[in-house]
Amino acid sequence: LRRQRQMCIRDSLIPVRLLQGHRCSCVQGSTYLRVTNSLLALIINAEFFVTHFVIFPAQQAASGTGFFGGSNALWQSDVLRRQVFRHDVQTEDIELSARTLLSGNAKIRFCPEARSGELPPASFSALFKQRMRWAIGWDQVCRAHRTMLVSPCLPAQNSRLLPPAGDQAALPAHRQGAAASV
């Protein structure tokens, strides 16, 4: 028990060190399922692993920043004091992340080693409803911030931020990397 407690304390210091060392505003950790006694839980746990240990680090490497998506993040308190969670969107966490990053005053890093456990949705139906809410939320965020996402005045460190994969075709040519301008 003492060794487990020491490991927990050591692991919880990883995001603190990242927050200080990288001079970032937020460190987003990874998520795993605490209970994996069903096929649904095993599928979600595998998805979380690929998302947090492959996709998010690749996205951070490509764009130079991470994003905040819900649970398991450590924020600098002064950054959160300047922001307000919106209650009129489906994914207030993603909206706050987008607004904060697009302001040019924040940097978010991923730290997959900082892990938190969650419980899986109770059924495939509950999973579908959860993911539908997330999809609607991403759509709301992209629509609410579309002018900044396609703006040539986007802060330099966030110039590679793009909406989720399916929405890229709606971006002007200069945001798709083409030489032509719109």
N, C-alpha and C positions, 0 to 999 in steps of 0.2 A: 504494500500500500504506500509506503514512504517513497519507494522508487517511482511508482506511478505518479504520485503527487509532484515529485521533482521533475519528471518528464513533462508533465502538464505545464508547470511553471516555465520551464525552459522553452517549450514550444509556443507558449503564449507571448514570449518576449520576441519571437521572430518578427511579427508585424510591427512591434514598437521600434525595433532596430531599423527595419525598412523605412518606416515613417520618418525617422530621424536621418538615416543615412542617405536616402534618395531625395530628401527634401520634398516629399510628396504630401498631398492633402488627405489621401485615403489609401489604405491597403486592404484589398479585397482578398479574402481567403477562399478556400474550397469547401465543398459540402459533400458529405457521405450519408448514407442511410444507416441509422443505428439498428434497424431491424430489417433483416433480409431473408425472411422466412416464406417468401412467396415469389412466384415467377415475375410478377409486376415489380416487386422490390429489387430483384436481381437485375432486371432490365434497366430500371431507373438508376441504380447504383453504377452500372456499367456506363450509362450515358453521362452521369456526373463525372466519372473518372475521365472519360475522353474529353468532355467539355473543359474541366478544370486543369487537367494536366497536359492537354494537347492543343485544343482550340484557343483557349484564352491566352496561354503564353505565346502562341503564334500570332494572335491578334495584337498583343502588346508589342511583340518584336516588329510587326509590320507597321503599326501606327504610332509607336512610341508612347502609348498610354494604355491603361486598362479602363474599366468602367465599373461602377458600383451597381450590383444587381441583387439587392435584397439582404439576405442574412450574412453574417460573418464578415463584417468589415470594421476596420478601425479608422475613425476620422479624426482629424485635428478639430478640436472643439470650436476654435474661432471660425473655421470654414463653415461648419454647420450653423453657427449663430447668424452668419450672413445669409443663409438660405432658408427657405421655408418649404416643407413638403406640401405638395398640392394634393388636395383631397378630391379633386374633380377628374382624376385620371385613374385608369385601371392599374397602372404600375408606377406608383409615385416614386419608387426607388430609381427606376430607369430614367424617369423624367428629371429627377434631381441630378442624377449623374450627367445626363446630356446637358442640362442647363449650366451646371458647374463647369464641365469641360469646355463648352462653347464660349463661356465667358473669358477663357484664356487665363484665368487666375487659379487653376487647379491642375494637379497631376495625380492620377490614380495608378497604382501599381498592383499587379497580381502577386499573390504569395500562396501557391497551392499547398505548401507545407503547413500553413495555418488552417486547420480543419475544424469544422463544426458538424455535429450530427443532427439529423432531422428524421422525422418519421415519414414514411411514404404515404401517398394518398390511399384511401381505404379501398378503392376499386378502380378499374379501368375507366369507368364513367367519371369518377372524381378526377382522375388524371386528365381526361379529355377536357373537363371544365376548367381545370387549372391552366392547362396549356392554351386553351382558347382565350382565357383572360390575359395571359401573357402576350399572345399574338395581337389581340386588340390593343393592349397597352403599348406594345412596340409601334403599332400603326399610329396611335394617338401621338406618341412622342415624335415620330418622324414627321407627321403632318404639322404638329405644333412648332417644330424647329426647322422646317424645311428651308426657310429663307436663309438661315445661318448655315445649314448643311451644304448649300450650293453657293454660298457667298464667296467671292474671290477675296474678301477681307477676313476670312476665317483666320484666327490666330495661327501663326506658323507651326507651333508645336502640335496643333490639332488639325492641320490641313489634310490629313489622310483619314479623318473620321468619316465613315460612310454609314448610311442606313443598312439594315440587314440585307443579306444577299439578294433577295427577290426585288428590292426596290432600286437597285443600282441603275437599271435602265432608264429610270425617270430623271436621273441626274444629267445636267448639261455636259457636253463633251469635255470641257476643261476639268471636270471632276472625275471623268472616267479615264483620264490620262491621255486622251486623244489630243492631237495638235490643233485641231480646229476649235474655234470658239463659237459660242452660241450668241 
